[in-house]
Amino acid sequence: MPDFITSRQTLLLYLKARIPFISLRTDERDRALDLTRALAPQLNIPIYYHTLSQGMRELVPYSTQGLLARLRSPPSTDTGPAARSPTLR
């Protein structure tokens, strides 16, 4: 990685673009994992990494707390168009 700021900006752009597979080749694995770990919560997406020794692992456990809270809350009595939307609010 050239420098931390440039690497962070480039990786952030790739993650925001939802590029499904990003390969980082570096001798500084811990630095690359720290960089990626810092960006994951900002984007609220699951990120996985693979190593030969550990296989596929989730970098930061994806937060399902917000999703579970929405699923457990009582349904809204609102009958407007947003209430009929199939997406979770």
PyMOL Python script that loads the backbone (N, CA, C, O; Angstrom):
from pymol import cmd

cmd.read_pdbstr("""\
ATOM      1  N   MET A   1       0.839  -1.171   0.000  1.00  0.00           N
ATOM      2  CA  MET A   1       0.000   0.000   0.000  1.00  0.00           C
ATOM      3  C   MET A   1       0.884   1.233   0.000  1.00  0.00           C
ATOM      4  O   MET A   1       1.831   1.317   0.782  1.00  0.00           O
ATOM      5  N   PRO A   2       0.591   2.177  -0.855  1.00  0.00           N
ATOM      6  CA  PRO A   2       1.448   3.354  -0.953  1.00  0.00           C
ATOM      7  C   PRO A   2       1.520   4.153   0.344  1.00  0.00           C
ATOM      8  O   PRO A   2       2.594   4.261   0.936  1.00  0.00           O
ATOM      9  N   ASP A   3       0.423   4.702   0.789  1.00  0.00           N
ATOM     10  CA  ASP A   3       0.365   5.368   2.079  1.00  0.00           C
ATOM     11  C   ASP A   3      -1.043   5.166   2.639  1.00  0.00           C
ATOM     12  O   ASP A   3      -1.967   4.792   1.916  1.00  0.00           O
ATOM     13  N   PHE A   4      -1.182   5.413   3.898  1.00  0.00           N
ATOM     14  CA  PHE A   4      -2.428   5.073   4.584  1.00  0.00           C
ATOM     15  C   PHE A   4      -3.627   5.848   4.034  1.00  0.00           C
ATOM     16  O   PHE A   4      -4.684   5.259   3.810  1.00  0.00           O
ATOM     17  N   ILE A   5      -3.484   7.147   3.814  1.00  0.00           N
ATOM     18  CA  ILE A   5      -4.595   7.987   3.355  1.00  0.00           C
ATOM     19  C   ILE A   5      -5.053   7.565   1.953  1.00  0.00           C
ATOM     20  O   ILE A   5      -6.249   7.396   1.714  1.00  0.00           O
ATOM     21  N   THR A   6      -4.114   7.398   1.040  1.00  0.00           N
ATOM     22  CA  THR A   6      -4.449   6.992  -0.325  1.00  0.00           C
ATOM     23  C   THR A   6      -5.081   5.608  -0.337  1.00  0.00           C
ATOM     24  O   THR A   6      -6.061   5.366  -1.042  1.00  0.00           O
ATOM     25  N   SER A   7      -4.517   4.714   0.441  1.00  0.00           N
ATOM     26  CA  SER A   7      -5.054   3.359   0.509  1.00  0.00           C
ATOM     27  C   SER A   7      -6.466   3.349   1.070  1.00  0.00           C
ATOM     28  O   SER A   7      -7.334   2.627   0.580  1.00  0.00           O
ATOM     29  N   ARG A   8      -6.689   4.152   2.093  1.00  0.00           N
ATOM     30  CA  ARG A   8      -8.019   4.226   2.708  1.00  0.00           C
ATOM     31  C   ARG A   8      -9.040   4.760   1.720  1.00  0.00           C
ATOM     32  O   ARG A   8     -10.136   4.212   1.608  1.00  0.00           O
ATOM     33  N   GLN A   9      -8.698   5.818   1.003  1.00  0.00           N
ATOM     34  CA  GLN A   9      -9.619   6.397   0.033  1.00  0.00           C
ATOM     35  C   GLN A   9      -9.937   5.419  -1.100  1.00  0.00           C
ATOM     36  O   GLN A   9     -11.090   5.291  -1.510  1.00  0.00           O
ATOM     37  N   THR A  10      -8.919   4.736  -1.596  1.00  0.00           N
ATOM     38  CA  THR A  10      -9.121   3.781  -2.678  1.00  0.00           C
ATOM     39  C   THR A  10      -9.985   2.618  -2.218  1.00  0.00           C
ATOM     40  O   THR A  10     -10.924   2.226  -2.912  1.00  0.00           O
ATOM     41  N   LEU A  11      -9.675   2.067  -1.059  1.00  0.00           N
ATOM     42  CA  LEU A  11     -10.451   0.955  -0.542  1.00  0.00           C
ATOM     43  C   LEU A  11     -11.894   1.372  -0.262  1.00  0.00           C
ATOM     44  O   LEU A  11     -12.821   0.609  -0.535  1.00  0.00           O
ATOM     45  N   LEU A  12     -12.089   2.555   0.270  1.00  0.00           N
ATOM     46  CA  LEU A  12     -13.435   3.062   0.532  1.00  0.00           C
ATOM     47  C   LEU A  12     -14.235   3.180  -0.767  1.00  0.00           C
ATOM     48  O   LEU A  12     -15.413   2.823  -0.803  1.00  0.00           O
ATOM     49  N   LEU A  13     -13.608   3.674  -1.823  1.00  0.00           N
ATOM     50  CA  LEU A  13     -14.281   3.762  -3.123  1.00  0.00           C
ATOM     51  C   LEU A  13     -14.681   2.378  -3.635  1.00  0.00           C
ATOM     52  O   LEU A  13     -15.788   2.201  -4.142  1.00  0.00           O
ATOM     53  N   TYR A  14     -13.789   1.405  -3.507  1.00  0.00           N
ATOM     54  CA  TYR A  14     -14.086   0.043  -3.956  1.00  0.00           C
ATOM     55  C   TYR A  14     -15.251  -0.552  -3.164  1.00  0.00           C
ATOM     56  O   TYR A  14     -16.139  -1.186  -3.734  1.00  0.00           O
ATOM     57  N   LEU A  15     -15.237  -0.342  -1.853  1.00  0.00           N
ATOM     58  CA  LEU A  15     -16.302  -0.892  -1.017  1.00  0.00           C
ATOM     59  C   LEU A  15     -17.637  -0.211  -1.292  1.00  0.00           C
ATOM     60  O   LEU A  15     -18.672  -0.876  -1.332  1.00  0.00           O
ATOM     61  N   LYS A  16     -17.627   1.100  -1.481  1.00  0.00           N
ATOM     62  CA  LYS A  16     -18.865   1.820  -1.799  1.00  0.00           C
ATOM     63  C   LYS A  16     -19.421   1.398  -3.158  1.00  0.00           C
ATOM     64  O   LYS A  16     -20.634   1.394  -3.366  1.00  0.00           O
ATOM     65  N   ALA A  17     -18.532   1.047  -4.075  1.00  0.00           N
ATOM     66  CA  ALA A  17     -18.951   0.600  -5.403  1.00  0.00           C
ATOM     67  C   ALA A  17     -19.475  -0.837  -5.366  1.00  0.00           C
ATOM     68  O   ALA A  17     -19.930  -1.365  -6.381  1.00  0.00           O
ATOM     69  N   ARG A  18     -19.407  -1.458  -4.198  1.00  0.00           N
ATOM     70  CA  ARG A  18     -19.875  -2.836  -4.006  1.00  0.00           C
ATOM     71  C   ARG A  18     -19.155  -3.829  -4.918  1.00  0.00           C
ATOM     72  O   ARG A  18     -19.753  -4.777  -5.427  1.00  0.00           O
ATOM     73  N   ILE A  19     -17.869  -3.591  -5.109  1.00  0.00           N
ATOM     74  CA  ILE A  19     -17.057  -4.542  -5.863  1.00  0.00           C
ATOM     75  C   ILE A  19     -17.035  -5.826  -5.041  1.00  0.00           C
ATOM     76  O   ILE A  19     -16.615  -5.804  -3.884  1.00  0.00           O
ATOM     77  N   PRO A  20     -17.478  -6.941  -5.610  1.00  0.00           N
ATOM     78  CA  PRO A  20     -17.671  -8.149  -4.805  1.00  0.00           C
ATOM     79  C   PRO A  20     -16.393  -8.836  -4.320  1.00  0.00           C
ATOM     80  O   PRO A  20     -16.429  -9.572  -3.333  1.00  0.00           O
ATOM     81  N   PHE A  21     -15.275  -8.611  -4.992  1.00  0.00           N
ATOM     82  CA  PHE A  21     -14.036  -9.262  -4.577  1.00  0.00           C
ATOM     83  C   PHE A  21     -12.899  -8.262  -4.716  1.00  0.00           C
ATOM     84  O   PHE A  21     -12.621  -7.774  -5.811  1.00  0.00           O
ATOM     85  N   ILE A  22     -12.251  -7.963  -3.610  1.00  0.00           N
ATOM     86  CA  ILE A  22     -11.117  -7.046  -3.605  1.00  0.00           C
ATOM     87  C   ILE A  22      -9.927  -7.811  -3.047  1.00  0.00           C
ATOM     88  O   ILE A  22      -9.978  -8.318  -1.927  1.00  0.00           O
ATOM     89  N   SER A  23      -8.874  -7.892  -3.816  1.00  0.00           N
ATOM     90  CA  SER A  23      -7.680  -8.608  -3.387  1.00  0.00           C
ATOM     91  C   SER A  23      -6.612  -7.610  -2.973  1.00  0.00           C
ATOM     92  O   SER A  23      -6.241  -6.727  -3.746  1.00  0.00           O
ATOM     93  N   LEU A  24      -6.125  -7.755  -1.756  1.00  0.00           N
ATOM     94  CA  LEU A  24      -5.043  -6.910  -1.257  1.00  0.00           C
ATOM     95  C   LEU A  24      -3.801  -7.772  -1.106  1.00  0.00           C
ATOM     96  O   LEU A  24      -3.807  -8.745  -0.352  1.00  0.00           O
ATOM     97  N   ARG A  25      -2.746  -7.423  -1.814  1.00  0.00           N
ATOM     98  CA  ARG A  25      -1.482  -8.132  -1.671  1.00  0.00           C
ATOM     99  C   ARG A  25      -0.535  -7.212  -0.930  1.00  0.00           C
ATOM    100  O   ARG A  25      -0.133  -6.166  -1.439  1.00  0.00           O
ATOM    101  N   THR A  26      -0.188  -7.613   0.268  1.00  0.00           N
ATOM    102  CA  THR A  26       0.666  -6.764   1.097  1.00  0.00           C
ATOM    103  C   THR A  26       1.483  -7.622   2.058  1.00  0.00           C
ATOM    104  O   THR A  26       1.083  -8.725   2.432  1.00  0.00           O
ATOM    105  N   ASP A  27       2.617  -7.092   2.440  1.00  0.00           N
ATOM    106  CA  ASP A  27       3.422  -7.730   3.477  1.00  0.00           C
ATOM    107  C   ASP A  27       2.953  -7.292   4.860  1.00  0.00           C
ATOM    108  O   ASP A  27       3.375  -7.850   5.873  1.00  0.00           O
ATOM    109  N   GLU A  28       2.079  -6.292   4.895  1.00  0.00           N
ATOM    110  CA  GLU A  28       1.584  -5.740   6.155  1.00  0.00           C
ATOM    111  C   GLU A  28       0.130  -6.133   6.362  1.00  0.00           C
ATOM    112  O   GLU A  28      -0.767  -5.292   6.302  1.00  0.00           O
ATOM    113  N   ARG A  29      -0.093  -7.417   6.605  1.00  0.00           N
ATOM    114  CA  ARG A  29      -1.452  -7.942   6.736  1.00  0.00           C
ATOM    115  C   ARG A  29      -2.238  -7.258   7.849  1.00  0.00           C
ATOM    116  O   ARG A  29      -3.403  -6.908   7.661  1.00  0.00           O
ATOM    117  N   ASP A  30      -1.614  -7.068   8.998  1.00  0.00           N
ATOM    118  CA  ASP A  30      -2.309  -6.436  10.126  1.00  0.00           C
ATOM    119  C   ASP A  30      -2.755  -5.016   9.786  1.00  0.00           C
ATOM    120  O   ASP A  30      -3.849  -4.590  10.155  1.00  0.00           O
ATOM    121  N   ARG A  31      -1.896  -4.298   9.083  1.00  0.00           N
ATOM    122  CA  ARG A  31      -2.250  -2.930   8.685  1.00  0.00           C
ATOM    123  C   ARG A  31      -3.437  -2.940   7.716  1.00  0.00           C
ATOM    124  O   ARG A  31      -4.342  -2.115   7.838  1.00  0.00           O
ATOM    125  N   ALA A  32      -3.436  -3.849   6.777  1.00  0.00           N
ATOM    126  CA  ALA A  32      -4.536  -3.948   5.810  1.00  0.00           C
ATOM    127  C   ALA A  32      -5.835  -4.342   6.508  1.00  0.00           C
ATOM    128  O   ALA A  32      -6.897  -3.810   6.185  1.00  0.00           O
ATOM    129  N   LEU A  33      -5.759  -5.268   7.458  1.00  0.00           N
ATOM    130  CA  LEU A  33      -6.959  -5.673   8.196  1.00  0.00           C
ATOM    131  C   LEU A  33      -7.482  -4.533   9.070  1.00  0.00           C
ATOM    132  O   LEU A  33      -8.693  -4.335   9.168  1.00  0.00           O
ATOM    133  N   ASP A  34      -6.588  -3.789   9.698  1.00  0.00           N
ATOM    134  CA  ASP A  34      -7.007  -2.646  10.510  1.00  0.00           C
ATOM    135  C   ASP A  34      -7.697  -1.589   9.655  1.00  0.00           C
ATOM    136  O   ASP A  34      -8.709  -1.014  10.055  1.00  0.00           O
ATOM    137  N   LEU A  35      -7.143  -1.346   8.488  1.00  0.00           N
ATOM    138  CA  LEU A  35      -7.727  -0.371   7.573  1.00  0.00           C
ATOM    139  C   LEU A  35      -9.131  -0.804   7.154  1.00  0.00           C
ATOM    140  O   LEU A  35     -10.067  -0.005   7.184  1.00  0.00           O
ATOM    141  N   THR A  36      -9.271  -2.047   6.771  1.00  0.00           N
ATOM    142  CA  THR A  36     -10.569  -2.568   6.338  1.00  0.00           C
ATOM    143  C   THR A  36     -11.548  -2.625   7.502  1.00  0.00           C
ATOM    144  O   THR A  36     -12.726  -2.302   7.346  1.00  0.00           O
ATOM    145  N   ARG A  37     -11.066  -3.034   8.659  1.00  0.00           N
ATOM    146  CA  ARG A  37     -11.910  -3.109   9.851  1.00  0.00           C
ATOM    147  C   ARG A  37     -12.460  -1.730  10.240  1.00  0.00           C
ATOM    148  O   ARG A  37     -13.583  -1.629  10.733  1.00  0.00           O
ATOM    149  N   ALA A  38     -11.686  -0.688  10.024  1.00  0.00           N
ATOM    150  CA  ALA A  38     -12.121   0.670  10.343  1.00  0.00           C
ATOM    151  C   ALA A  38     -13.201   1.161   9.378  1.00  0.00           C
ATOM    152  O   ALA A  38     -14.040   1.976   9.760  1.00  0.00           O
ATOM    153  N   LEU A  39     -13.191   0.680   8.144  1.00  0.00           N
ATOM    154  CA  LEU A  39     -14.159   1.131   7.144  1.00  0.00           C
ATOM    155  C   LEU A  39     -15.482   0.368   7.197  1.00  0.00           C
ATOM    156  O   LEU A  39     -16.521   0.916   6.829  1.00  0.00           O
ATOM    157  N   ALA A  40     -15.462  -0.864   7.642  1.00  0.00           N
ATOM    158  CA  ALA A  40     -16.660  -1.716   7.612  1.00  0.00           C
ATOM    159  C   ALA A  40     -17.858  -1.130   8.353  1.00  0.00           C
ATOM    160  O   ALA A  40     -18.950  -1.119   7.784  1.00  0.00           O
ATOM    161  N   PRO A  41     -17.724  -0.645   9.581  1.00  0.00           N
ATOM    162  CA  PRO A  41     -18.900  -0.108  10.276  1.00  0.00           C
ATOM    163  C   PRO A  41     -19.499   1.123   9.604  1.00  0.00           C
ATOM    164  O   PRO A  41     -20.708   1.340   9.680  1.00  0.00           O
ATOM    165  N   GLN A  42     -18.666   1.929   8.948  1.00  0.00           N
ATOM    166  CA  GLN A  42     -19.164   3.119   8.264  1.00  0.00           C
ATOM    167  C   GLN A  42     -20.115   2.745   7.138  1.00  0.00           C
ATOM    168  O   GLN A  42     -21.066   3.472   6.853  1.00  0.00           O
ATOM    169  N   LEU A  43     -19.854   1.607   6.499  1.00  0.00           N
ATOM    170  CA  LEU A  43     -20.644   1.204   5.343  1.00  0.00           C
ATOM    171  C   LEU A  43     -21.768   0.247   5.710  1.00  0.00           C
ATOM    172  O   LEU A  43     -22.674   0.016   4.910  1.00  0.00           O
ATOM    173  N   ASN A  44     -21.715  -0.307   6.907  1.00  0.00           N
ATOM    174  CA  ASN A  44     -22.721  -1.249   7.395  1.00  0.00           C
ATOM    175  C   ASN A  44     -22.920  -2.420   6.437  1.00  0.00           C
ATOM    176  O   ASN A  44     -24.049  -2.772   6.094  1.00  0.00           O
ATOM    177  N   ILE A  45     -21.816  -3.011   6.016  1.00  0.00           N
ATOM    178  CA  ILE A  45     -21.861  -4.174   5.137  1.00  0.00           C
ATOM    179  C   ILE A  45     -20.951  -5.258   5.713  1.00  0.00           C
ATOM    180  O   ILE A  45     -19.962  -4.951   6.377  1.00  0.00           O
ATOM    181  N   PRO A  46     -21.279  -6.507   5.464  1.00  0.00           N
ATOM    182  CA  PRO A  46     -20.387  -7.571   5.932  1.00  0.00           C
ATOM    183  C   PRO A  46     -19.144  -7.634   5.046  1.00  0.00           C
ATOM    184  O   PRO A  46     -19.237  -7.512   3.824  1.00  0.00           O
ATOM    185  N   ILE A  47     -17.998  -7.822   5.661  1.00  0.00           N
ATOM    186  CA  ILE A  47     -16.747  -7.941   4.923  1.00  0.00           C
ATOM    187  C   ILE A  47     -16.048  -9.207   5.406  1.00  0.00           C
ATOM    188  O   ILE A  47     -15.915  -9.439   6.608  1.00  0.00           O
ATOM    189  N   TYR A  48     -15.611 -10.010   4.464  1.00  0.00           N
ATOM    190  CA  TYR A  48     -14.940 -11.262   4.766  1.00  0.00           C
ATOM    191  C   TYR A  48     -13.509 -11.202   4.244  1.00  0.00           C
ATOM    192  O   TYR A  48     -13.208 -10.475   3.297  1.00  0.00           O
ATOM    193  N   TYR A  49     -12.640 -11.972   4.874  1.00  0.00           N
ATOM    194  CA  TYR A  49     -11.276 -12.083   4.382  1.00  0.00           C
ATOM    195  C   TYR A  49     -10.878 -13.550   4.403  1.00  0.00           C
ATOM    196  O   TYR A  49     -11.468 -14.363   5.115  1.00  0.00           O
ATOM    197  N   HIS A  50      -9.868 -13.868   3.609  1.00  0.00           N
ATOM    198  CA  HIS A  50      -9.417 -15.252   3.496  1.00  0.00           C
ATOM    199  C   HIS A  50      -7.914 -15.316   3.692  1.00  0.00           C
ATOM    200  O   HIS A  50      -7.162 -14.522   3.127  1.00  0.00           O
ATOM    201  N   THR A  51      -7.492 -16.270   4.498  1.00  0.00           N
ATOM    202  CA  THR A  51      -6.070 -16.562   4.636  1.00  0.00           C
ATOM    203  C   THR A  51      -5.908 -18.067   4.475  1.00  0.00           C
ATOM    204  O   THR A  51      -6.852 -18.828   4.691  1.00  0.00           O
ATOM    205  N   LEU A  52      -4.725 -18.485   4.101  1.00  0.00           N
ATOM    206  CA  LEU A  52      -4.488 -19.917   3.947  1.00  0.00           C
ATOM    207  C   LEU A  52      -4.602 -20.646   5.285  1.00  0.00           C
ATOM    208  O   LEU A  52      -5.061 -21.787   5.341  1.00  0.00           O
ATOM    209  N   SER A  53      -4.184 -19.983   6.352  1.00  0.00           N
ATOM    210  CA  SER A  53      -4.193 -20.652   7.651  1.00  0.00           C
ATOM    211  C   SER A  53      -5.562 -20.654   8.324  1.00  0.00           C
ATOM    212  O   SER A  53      -5.864 -21.570   9.088  1.00  0.00           O
ATOM    213  N   GLN A  54      -6.403 -19.643   8.058  1.00  0.00           N
ATOM    214  CA  GLN A  54      -7.689 -19.530   8.747  1.00  0.00           C
ATOM    215  C   GLN A  54      -8.893 -19.754   7.836  1.00  0.00           C
ATOM    216  O   GLN A  54     -10.007 -19.946   8.324  1.00  0.00           O
ATOM    217  N   GLY A  55      -8.687 -19.731   6.540  1.00  0.00           N
ATOM    218  CA  GLY A  55      -9.807 -19.869   5.616  1.00  0.00           C
ATOM    219  C   GLY A  55     -10.613 -18.577   5.553  1.00  0.00           C
ATOM    220  O   GLY A  55     -10.086 -17.493   5.802  1.00  0.00           O
ATOM    221  N   MET A  56     -11.906 -18.704   5.214  1.00  0.00           N
ATOM    222  CA  MET A  56     -12.783 -17.537   5.088  1.00  0.00           C
ATOM    223  C   MET A  56     -13.334 -17.168   6.455  1.00  0.00           C
ATOM    224  O   MET A  56     -13.865 -18.010   7.179  1.00  0.00           O
ATOM    225  N   ARG A  57     -13.197 -15.878   6.797  1.00  0.00           N
ATOM    226  CA  ARG A  57     -13.680 -15.382   8.092  1.00  0.00           C
ATOM    227  C   ARG A  57     -14.317 -14.015   7.906  1.00  0.00           C
ATOM    228  O   ARG A  57     -13.954 -13.256   7.007  1.00  0.00           O
ATOM    229  N   GLU A  58     -15.274 -13.719   8.774  1.00  0.00           N
ATOM    230  CA  GLU A  58     -15.887 -12.398   8.744  1.00  0.00           C
ATOM    231  C   GLU A  58     -14.970 -11.429   9.483  1.00  0.00           C
ATOM    232  O   GLU A  58     -14.537 -11.696  10.603  1.00  0.00           O
ATOM    233  N   LEU A  59     -14.681 -10.299   8.838  1.00  0.00           N
ATOM    234  CA  LEU A  59     -13.751  -9.337   9.426  1.00  0.00           C
ATOM    235  C   LEU A  59     -14.342  -8.682  10.659  1.00  0.00           C
ATOM    236  O   LEU A  59     -13.725  -8.698  11.724  1.00  0.00           O
ATOM    237  N   VAL A  60     -15.511  -8.113  10.533  1.00  0.00           N
ATOM    238  CA  VAL A  60     -16.221  -7.500  11.645  1.00  0.00           C
ATOM    239  C   VAL A  60     -17.601  -8.130  11.638  1.00  0.00           C
ATOM    240  O   VAL A  60     -18.304  -8.029  10.633  1.00  0.00           O
ATOM    241  N   PRO A  61     -18.014  -8.771  12.713  1.00  0.00           N
ATOM    242  CA  PRO A  61     -19.347  -9.372  12.699  1.00  0.00           C
ATOM    243  C   PRO A  61     -20.400  -8.348  12.294  1.00  0.00           C
ATOM    244  O   PRO A  61     -20.523  -7.285  12.904  1.00  0.00           O
ATOM    245  N   TYR A  62     -21.152  -8.686  11.261  1.00  0.00           N
ATOM    246  CA  TYR A  62     -22.175  -7.796  10.709  1.00  0.00           C
ATOM    247  C   TYR A  62     -23.224  -7.531  11.770  1.00  0.00           C
ATOM    248  O   TYR A  62     -23.729  -8.463  12.396  1.00  0.00           O
ATOM    249  N   SER A  63     -23.551  -6.283  11.972  1.00  0.00           N
ATOM    250  CA  SER A  63     -24.497  -5.896  13.011  1.00  0.00           C
ATOM    251  C   SER A  63     -25.912  -6.251  12.607  1.00  0.00           C
ATOM    252  O   SER A  63     -26.477  -5.651  11.692  1.00  0.00           O
ATOM    253  N   THR A  64     -26.479  -7.225  13.290  1.00  0.00           N
ATOM    254  CA  THR A  64     -27.870  -7.589  13.029  1.00  0.00           C
ATOM    255  C   THR A  64     -28.775  -7.061  14.121  1.00  0.00           C
ATOM    256  O   THR A  64     -29.981  -7.306  14.094  1.00  0.00           O
ATOM    257  N   GLN A  65     -28.217  -6.342  15.079  1.00  0.00           N
ATOM    258  CA  GLN A  65     -29.025  -5.841  16.178  1.00  0.00           C
ATOM    259  C   GLN A  65     -30.127  -4.911  15.681  1.00  0.00           C
ATOM    260  O   GLN A  65     -31.276  -5.028  16.110  1.00  0.00           O
ATOM    261  N   GLY A  66     -29.793  -3.998  14.792  1.00  0.00           N
ATOM    262  CA  GLY A  66     -30.794  -3.078  14.260  1.00  0.00           C
ATOM    263  C   GLY A  66     -31.878  -3.821  13.492  1.00  0.00           C
ATOM    264  O   GLY A  66     -33.060  -3.503  13.616  1.00  0.00           O
ATOM    265  N   LEU A  67     -31.477  -4.809  12.702  1.00  0.00           N
ATOM    266  CA  LEU A  67     -32.431  -5.607  11.938  1.00  0.00           C
ATOM    267  C   LEU A  67     -33.333  -6.393  12.871  1.00  0.00           C
ATOM    268  O   LEU A  67     -34.546  -6.429  12.668  1.00  0.00           O
ATOM    269  N   LEU A  68     -32.763  -7.022  13.891  1.00  0.00           N
ATOM    270  CA  LEU A  68     -33.572  -7.802  14.834  1.00  0.00           C
ATOM    271  C   LEU A  68     -34.556  -6.915  15.584  1.00  0.00           C
ATOM    272  O   LEU A  68     -35.696  -7.314  15.825  1.00  0.00           O
ATOM    273  N   ALA A  69     -34.127  -5.729  15.948  1.00  0.00           N
ATOM    274  CA  ALA A  69     -35.023  -4.810  16.656  1.00  0.00           C
ATOM    275  C   ALA A  69     -36.200  -4.429  15.774  1.00  0.00           C
ATOM    276  O   ALA A  69     -37.331  -4.345  16.252  1.00  0.00           O
ATOM    277  N   ARG A  70     -35.946  -4.197  14.496  1.00  0.00           N
ATOM    278  CA  ARG A  70     -37.027  -3.839  13.580  1.00  0.00           C
ATOM    279  C   ARG A  70     -37.979  -5.012  13.369  1.00  0.00           C
ATOM    280  O   ARG A  70     -39.189  -4.819  13.249  1.00  0.00           O
ATOM    281  N   LEU A  71     -37.444  -6.209  13.324  1.00  0.00           N
ATOM    282  CA  LEU A  71     -38.296  -7.385  13.125  1.00  0.00           C
ATOM    283  C   LEU A  71     -39.152  -7.676  14.357  1.00  0.00           C
ATOM    284  O   LEU A  71     -40.268  -8.182  14.232  1.00  0.00           O
ATOM    285  N   ARG A  72     -38.638  -7.361  15.541  1.00  0.00           N
ATOM    286  CA  ARG A  72     -39.356  -7.643  16.783  1.00  0.00           C
ATOM    287  C   ARG A  72     -40.363  -6.555  17.142  1.00  0.00           C
ATOM    288  O   ARG A  72     -41.266  -6.792  17.944  1.00  0.00           O
ATOM    289  N   SER A  73     -40.221  -5.372  16.563  1.00  0.00           N
ATOM    290  CA  SER A  73     -41.128  -4.284  16.912  1.00  0.00           C
ATOM    291  C   SER A  73     -42.516  -4.557  16.336  1.00  0.00           C
ATOM    292  O   SER A  73     -42.644  -5.184  15.284  1.00  0.00           O
ATOM    293  N   PRO A  74     -43.561  -4.081  17.032  1.00  0.00           N
ATOM    294  CA  PRO A  74     -44.919  -4.319  16.539  1.00  0.00           C
ATOM    295  C   PRO A  74     -45.127  -3.620  15.202  1.00  0.00           C
ATOM    296  O   PRO A  74     -44.534  -2.570  14.954  1.00  0.00           O
ATOM    297  N   PRO A  75     -45.952  -4.182  14.351  1.00  0.00           N
ATOM    298  CA  PRO A  75     -46.176  -3.574  13.044  1.00  0.00           C
ATOM    299  C   PRO A  75     -46.829  -2.204  13.182  1.00  0.00           C
ATOM    300  O   PRO A  75     -47.594  -1.952  14.113  1.00  0.00           O
ATOM    301  N   SER A  76     -46.518  -1.350  12.261  1.00  0.00           N
ATOM    302  CA  SER A  76     -47.052   0.003  12.256  1.00  0.00           C
ATOM    303  C   SER A  76     -48.515  -0.022  11.827  1.00  0.00           C
ATOM    304  O   SER A  76     -48.922  -0.861  11.024  1.00  0.00           O
ATOM    305  N   THR A  77     -49.298   0.902  12.369  1.00  0.00           N
ATOM    306  CA  THR A  77     -50.704   1.003  11.975  1.00  0.00           C
ATOM    307  C   THR A  77     -50.870   1.998  10.841  1.00  0.00           C
ATOM    308  O   THR A  77     -51.988   2.261  10.398  1.00  0.00           O
ATOM    309  N   ASP A  78     -49.763   2.550  10.371  1.00  0.00           N
ATOM    310  CA  ASP A  78     -49.794   3.503   9.263  1.00  0.00           C
ATOM    311  C   ASP A  78     -50.227   2.774   7.994  1.00  0.00           C
ATOM    312  O   ASP A  78     -49.787   1.653   7.741  1.00  0.00           O
ATOM    313  N   THR A  79     -51.080   3.398   7.203  1.00  0.00           N
ATOM    314  CA  THR A  79     -51.567   2.763   5.980  1.00  0.00           C
ATOM    315  C   THR A  79     -51.101   3.500   4.738  1.00  0.00           C
ATOM    316  O   THR A  79     -51.600   3.243   3.642  1.00  0.00           O
ATOM    317  N   GLY A  80     -50.144   4.420   4.894  1.00  0.00           N
ATOM    318  CA  GLY A  80     -49.634   5.177   3.759  1.00  0.00           C
ATOM    319  C   GLY A  80     -48.764   4.297   2.874  1.00  0.00           C
ATOM    320  O   GLY A  80     -48.539   3.132   3.200  1.00  0.00           O
ATOM    321  N   PRO A  81     -48.260   4.845   1.736  1.00  0.00           N
ATOM    322  CA  PRO A  81     -47.459   4.073   0.810  1.00  0.00           C
ATOM    323  C   PRO A  81     -46.201   3.491   1.454  1.00  0.00           C
ATOM    324  O   PRO A  81     -45.780   2.389   1.102  1.00  0.00           O
ATOM    325  N   ALA A  82     -45.597   4.220   2.395  1.00  0.00           N
ATOM    326  CA  ALA A  82     -44.381   3.710   3.047  1.00  0.00           C
ATOM    327  C   ALA A  82     -44.687   2.470   3.876  1.00  0.00           C
ATOM    328  O   ALA A  82     -43.823   1.607   4.028  1.00  0.00           O
ATOM    329  N   ALA A  83     -45.883   2.365   4.407  1.00  0.00           N
ATOM    330  CA  ALA A  83     -46.253   1.202   5.233  1.00  0.00           C
ATOM    331  C   ALA A  83     -46.382  -0.032   4.366  1.00  0.00           C
ATOM    332  O   ALA A  83     -46.168  -1.147   4.844  1.00  0.00           O
ATOM    333  N   ARG A  84     -46.729   0.145   3.090  1.00  0.00           N
ATOM    334  CA  ARG A  84     -46.892  -1.005   2.196  1.00  0.00           C
ATOM    335  C   ARG A  84     -45.591  -1.388   1.511  1.00  0.00           C
ATOM    336  O   ARG A  84     -45.547  -2.367   0.767  1.00  0.00           O
ATOM    337  N   SER A  85     -44.539  -0.630   1.755  1.00  0.00           N
ATOM    338  CA  SER A  85     -43.249  -0.894   1.141  1.00  0.00           C
ATOM    339  C   SER A  85     -42.690  -2.212   1.650  1.00  0.00           C
ATOM    340  O   SER A  85     -42.761  -2.484   2.848  1.00  0.00           O
ATOM    341  N   PRO A  86     -42.129  -3.047   0.759  1.00  0.00           N
ATOM    342  CA  PRO A  86     -41.587  -4.336   1.190  1.00  0.00           C
ATOM    343  C   PRO A  86     -40.264  -4.224   1.934  1.00  0.00           C
ATOM    344  O   PRO A  86     -39.799  -5.214   2.499  1.00  0.00           O
ATOM    345  N   THR A  87     -39.650  -3.052   1.951  1.00  0.00           N
ATOM    346  CA  THR A  87     -38.367  -2.915   2.635  1.00  0.00           C
ATOM    347  C   THR A  87     -38.574  -2.657   4.115  1.00  0.00           C
ATOM    348  O   THR A  87     -39.597  -2.116   4.533  1.00  0.00           O
ATOM    349  N   LEU A  88     -37.586  -3.055   4.895  1.00  0.00           N
ATOM    350  CA  LEU A  88     -37.623  -2.804   6.342  1.00  0.00           C
ATOM    351  C   LEU A  88     -37.303  -1.350   6.599  1.00  0.00           C
ATOM    352  O   LEU A  88     -36.472  -0.761   5.908  1.00  0.00           O
ATOM    353  N   ARG A  89     -37.952  -0.769   7.581  1.00  0.00           N
ATOM    354  CA  ARG A  89     -37.659   0.616   7.931  1.00  0.00           C
ATOM    355  C   ARG A  89     -36.946   0.650   9.243  1.00  0.00           C
ATOM    356  O   ARG A  89     -36.601   1.726   9.731  1.00  0.00           O
TER     357      ARG A  89
END
""", "prot")
cmd.dss("prot")
cmd.show_as("cartoon", "prot")
cmd.util.cbc("prot")
cmd.orient("prot")
